[in-house]
Amino acid sequence: MTAHPEWLDIREGTAPLILSLPHTGTEIPAEFEAALVSPWLARKDADWWIDRLYAFAESMGATMIRTRISRTVIDVNRDPSGQSLYPGMATTELCPTTTFDGEPLYRGANPDAAEIARRRAVYFDPYHAALERQIGRLRQQHSAIVLYDCHSIRSVIPRLFEGTLPHLNLGTNSGKACAPALEARLAAIGRASPFEFVANGRFKGGHITRHHGKPEQGVHAVQMELACRAFLDEPPGAVSESNWPTPFDDAYAAPIRATLRAMLDACLDSVRPQ
């Protein structure tokens, strides 16, 4: 097995399915702490508990790739060129300088170009190299695979989107990152579920989906952005250090987990020989 950094968790499976968890990390190396406004703000926009929600996928034979480093240090799901994934819309950068709500993350100067390049070399590049290695390993065993990118976000963030986000937000880069048949199967499951569903709405897939999704080469990539209320007792209105994140509750998460399991089953069925 190829050695990888200690902050990178990789659990290799044999099924033609990779789960990427790029935003569940909450670790902030000591070298960054003094420059940040607060540890809570730096962790506020983590994809809280998504690793616990999808833990069942390991028993399905899925490969799991997760960074333990906070997205505030560097966001491994952003285009490293700095090009916006959603031109004209509010978003955060490769090395975020604000929270989703627009609150400054740094007390003084934001990371400069040299520091961003350093963080990219230390954290971003190894994450994507690990994805490429696992894609290559599984493609040697299977004619096609699915890369499923796992995300969550608070249900109401006026700076990023209007109103309340649907529970299930499927992103396929507007159909470019996976076969149409796979998108259709996932959409059918989402629409038949008890949850609100949309495909390629506000979230069409980040850099991971867009960069690694190459259906013509047998690599089908999708992103699932979950509104937090789908699996957490999410507090209404603005969150604070006193009420966020809400503790994970397996019973509360059970209904959405059943839908997600059906979607992962569909991913596997879509690439296994019939």
N, C-alpha and C positions, 0 to 999 in steps of 0.2 A: 504494500500500500504506500502511495506517495505521501511523504511527510507534509504537513500543513501547519500554519500558525496555530498557537494554542487557543486563540480567540475564535477560531473557525471550527464549528462542529459539523462533522460529516459522518453520516451513518449510511453505509452502502447497502442497497438492496439489489435484488435481481429482477424485479418487475420492470417493464418499460415505462416507468414513471418516476420523475424527479419532482420533489417539492422544494421550492426555494423559499426561505424565510429571511428576507433581507432587512426587516425593520423591527424584529422582536428584541434586538439587543438593547441592554440598558447600561452596559459597562462604559465608563468614561475614564480613560487612562489619566493618572495623576497629573501628567504634564499639561492637560487641558483644563483642569478644574478651576484654577485661580482666575482664568480669563473669562469664565462664564458667570452670568448673572446669578444663577442658582442651579443646583443639581435637579430640582424638580422641573423647572422650565426646560432644561436640557433633555429630560426624559418624557416630557408631557405628551409628545406626539409619537411615542413608540407604538408599535402594533401590539398592544398589551394582550398577553395570554394566547396569542395565536399559535404559539408552539404547543401549548397545552390542548388547544381546541383540535389541532390536527395530529396529535400524537398517535391516534389510531392508525394513521397511514403507514406507519412502520410495519404493523402486522399484515398489511397488504403487500409487503415486499417493496414499498417505495424507498427510494434514496432520499435522504433528508439533508439539506445544506442550509446552515444557519450561521450568521455572524452574531457574536455576543456584544459587539461594539455598537454603541448608540449611533443612530442616524445623524445626531448632531455633530459627531466627529467627521463623518463623511457618509453620504447617501449613496449606497451601491446600486440604487435603482434610478439614478439620474444619468443623462448623457454626459460623459466626461468632457465633451467639447464645450459644454456650457450652453448649448442650444436648448431652448425651452421645449419640453414635451408638449406643452399646451400654449402655443403662442397667443399672446393677448390676454391670457388668464393668469390670475395670481397663482403662484406656486413657490416652492422653496428650491434652493440651489444645491449644487453638488456638495458644498460645505455650507449648510444652512446658516443664515445669519439672523433669522427670526423664526418664531413658532408659526404654526398654521394661522394663528390669530393675529400675527403681526407684531408680537412682542419681541424686543431685541434679546438675542441670546448672549451677546458679549458685552462686557462692561466697557471696554474701550474699542480698540481697532479690531476689525474683522480679519479673518485669515487672508493673507495676501497671496499672490499667484504662486510664489515659491512654496509657501506652506501648503497650499492646496495640492500642488504637484507632489509634495512629500507624502501627504496623507493618501493621495491616490496610489502611490507606489507601495505604501505600507499596508493599506486596507482594501482599496477598491480593486486593484489588479489581482491580488490573490483570490478574492471572492470569485471573480469572473474566470480566472484560470481554473479554479476548482469546478465551476459549472462546466467549462469546456472539457475537462478531464472526465467528469462523470457522464456527460453526453457522449463522448467518444467511447468510453467503456461500455455503456449500454447499447450504443449503436453497433458495436461488434457482436452483440448477442441478439439483437432484435432488428427487424426491418424498419421499424419506426418507433418513436417514443414520444411521450408528452412531458413537457416542462410546465409545471403548474406553480405559478407565483402567488404566494399567500399574503394577503394584506388585510388591514382593518383601519377604520378612521371613525372619529366621532360623527354622529348622525347629523349634527347641525354645526356648520362652520361658515358663517355668512361671508367671510373673506374669500372662501374657495368656491362656494356654490350656493345657489338660492334654495330656500326651503329645507326640507328634510330629505336626506339621501335615501334611496331605496335600500332594502336590506342586502340584496345581492347585486353586485355590479360586475358583470363579466366584461373583460377587455381582451380583444384579439387584434389590436391595431387595425380596427375596421375590417377584419377578415383577412388581413395579410399574414398573420402569424400562425395560423393553423388551417387545417382543411375545413371547408364549409360544413361538411357533415358533422365534424366534431362540435363546432359552434352550435349547430342546430340541435344536436342531442343535449348539450348542456343547457341551452335556452329552453328546451322543452321541459327539462327537469325543473328549472327555475320557475317557469310559469305555472307548472302544476303544483308547486310547493305552496305552503301557507304564507310565503314571504313575498314581498315586493321585489320584482326582478327587472333589470334592464341590461341590455348588451350594448357596449360601446357608447355609453352615455357620457357623463362627466369624466369617467375614467376608462380610457381605451387601452391601457397597458403602458407600463413604464419602459425604461431602457432594457430591462431584462427580457421582457416579452418581445420587444421590437428588435433587439439585437440578436437574440439567440433563436427566435422563432423562424425556422426555415423549412416550411412544410414540403417544399420540393426536394429537400435533402432528408426527409424523414424525421424532422424535429418540429413537433407541433407545440407551440407555446400559448398559454392563456394566463391571464391575471384574474384573480378573484378579490375584489375589494368589498369587504363586509362592513356595513354600518354597525357600529359597536352594539347598538341595542339588539341586534340579532342574536348575540350570545352573552351579553352582559346586562345587568340591571343598571343601565346608563342613567346618570342623573340628568334631569332636564336643565336647560339653560347653560350658562357658563360654568366651567369646571374650575376647581381650586385644589390646592394641595391637600385640603381636608377631605375632599370627596372623590379624588381621581388619582389612580385608577380604582374602579370598583373591583372587589375581590372576585376571583373566578369561581363559578358555581356550576358543577357538572350537570346538575338537574336542570338548571336554567338553560344551559347550552345544548341539551340533548336534542331538541327539535331541529335546530339548524345543523347540528352535527349529522343527523340522519340524512338531511338533504345534501350536505357536502360529501358524505360517503357515497351516496348515489351518483354524484357527479364524478368522483374519482373512479368508481366502478365503470362509468361510461367512458372515461378517459382510457382506461385499460382495455375495454372492449373495442374501442375505436382503432387501436393499433395492433391488437392481437390477430393472428391469422384466423379467418373464419372457417 
